[in-house]
């Protein structure tokens, strides 16, 4: 393993990010979707907790064509890092900041008719600068976007009233593509197809032919080839995580990118009847060897894993005992002979991440995004 990180860190808790795994996942998706379909690498939320700038550079090297973020600030941070690839802000951005986006060559999402009118009203006229947008279509997510062809036509008409705002594309988002039940996703895709057709019919022929249309998220890439259109959005699977246990894994083999580690800070043997951590939610029933880990909920180790999760020491799943604290967690290491302070402990890897997400009653996405900035990211590549 080649270590790329040059910064010195002083914590015994860290996340290791394999950039070759990022490259592998982009190339695996490219092999699946073909050479003519663009790939958007979705790098919102600090690249799902992995670190946006290093991940973006690796994704571009592997052939990503477009980037997706959630906020204008995230997009601007990438521009400041020297990233030149097209960037789409997938969420709402106030018309007040449209000029900022235009100056940074950042594409905005128009989330509805009122938003279109707001952009037209507030984006300056008579300047040598253009704003490019994608239109959001709500086909069943119930979140952002227009729902009907009539709304779409009014939105296009409103935007067309401004000489410097250009519609580059349109997209929708699937609510249930990660499920084995495919009926609802197919209904969404059908509605999206109708809205895309209506959009093309309302625009100039040359412009309509160049529209970027996208619907497929990671789950749809794996399960719905008919949804690829001319761009797919590679989100959680960019990081080597399958969207759910129900998706088809035969189409693409992914490599998980992030592994989170810590080191045992202290070990002690506790007699029966000893309480551990806040609230005395755990009391030993027999003599127990307990290790204290320098990682807690402020690092993204969810408090909901208290007394139900585990960490891995020498391949052994060691139960979390007592409440996870802000900065520390206790685990039962009685089953690991001779364990002492300083030993490496695995928090998240390709096996533990989905299992711990289930135990925390959440999804792997949330665990990854919860890894806080105070956890150093160490970037590595394969030998």
Phi, psi and omega in degrees: 000128179264124180266127184258338186291129182258336182294143177274132177240154186234034178240149174264020171232130183204161175245131180257124183245118182269108183288334175294329176292322174301312180299317179301316184292321176296315181293326177294320177291321177301316179296330181282313187274342179097169187284342188265353182259129180288151177243120172266122172273117181272114188236028177294166178055048180056046182055053179052038177087000185270341185107107192296309188297311178297321179295316180300314182297320178293319180296320178295317178301328182273355174115010175297141184255342191208157177236146177235133178228174182261333186226160178295324179299319178298319180295316181296322178300322178291320177299319180293337177276004176089014180279125184255350182299151175303138181234129176250127171276114187283340181259186181285136172231127181301146176302338178301331187254007183299323180294326177296315179299315182298318180295332180264007181057043180254132182272134180255156173265130172269117190266354180173176183298316181297323178294320177300315179295323179296316179297316180297321182288327189256344180280127186299148175253159175079012177253157180273058181209141183242153174247129178250140186223157165245146180265133179266132180246128178264104181254010179148005176274333179070028185243260178259158172112159177275155187250339186233162178296325179295315177299319181297317180297319179293323179296314179298318180298318180296316181292323182294345179287347179255126185288348186241013176247126186238135176272113180266335185188186179206155182203162173227175182224135182275140181270337191218028183291344180270012181257152175292336176279117189256356186300312185295319179297319178295326176294317177298317181296321178296316179295320178298318180300319179294320179289322176298319178298316179297321179297314180300322183289341181267354186246163176301143186307311183297319179294317182299321182291335183265003182299140173267116182245130182216143180219327190285120168268190182303315182296319180291326175302320182284332192237340188228080180302331181292350181264002187293325181052232177243009170204143174241154181251112182266102182259255186302329182285345171302330184262012174079018181248129177284141186299331177196175178282352185264349184284157177285119182261002183284332186288321184221133174261118183257157174241121178296138190267325189250136169231133181249133183233162166214176174236144178297129180270328188197145175234145174209154177260124182253137178283167176302145178085012180266131177273150183235124173073183184299145172076355179053043181281347177228129177232128183297139177262341177213174177302133187218138173266121184244133176251137176261128180254139179275058179212141182209193185292340175288347176263351183106008176272097195304135179297336179294347177276358179303130178061015177219335179272190180203164168234162187249123177239119181051039178083000181258131176283113183255117186297143171287131179241132182079180182284137171293130181268177180300321188237354186217154179219142177252139177229152178274113181249024183300332184274000182249108185295131172073013182295139182221173177302145178099346181288143179286137179236134178269127176266300180237130167215192186295336177269314187287328184302306179293326180293316179291327176299317177298316180295327178276001181058045177217202181236157180305328179309313186292320179298316180296314182292340182278347180295115193281164181299339182283354173272113181298140172260127177250122185264132183227163172225161178295153177296000000 
